[in-house]
Amino acid sequence: MSPLRALARPLLASVFIVDGLDSIRHADKHAQRARPYEKTLAKLSAHVPGLPADPKSLARITGAISVGAGVLLATGKAPRLAATVLAVIAVPTTLMNYPVTSVKGEQRREYLSGALRNVALIGGLIFAAEDRRGKPSLGWRYANWQDHRAEISDVKEALKTDVKAAKASA
């Protein structure tokens, strides 16, 4: 792993690990922020098996997922998957924690600052999710493998033709 990746991944993951631990420890505070969305959460939990309708349980589950994915990202184990999971979790969490449109004045500026911070973190997670450590994508490698196999087949056919021509002239 390059030194930049070795430094950047834990730095990016640290925010999500700390926020996840806070969500687990202070689930009541996080559940309070979700109160305006209880009806939506109840409808969603009716359609998604295993999703709790209780905001406090959901805060703890989201926190645990955030800690787990953050640790995976920080240690470099399945970093692309971990970054994707964190980005998916960060979007609704940001919307819930920083309702910019529902407040005015100084609190709006604070919420806007927090929301922009999280959007920037989501951008970093998108980069981390796309990071292949210099390797080409799986699709490109498969297409390249097919091309290589076709070239080998063409060389084999040309060789067979040359051998037949050599036998005929001998």
Summary of the structure (lengths in Angstrom):
residues: 170
radius of gyration: 25.7
end to end distance: 58.0
largest distance: 95.4
contacts: 456
relative contact order: 0.10
helix: 85%
strand: 0%
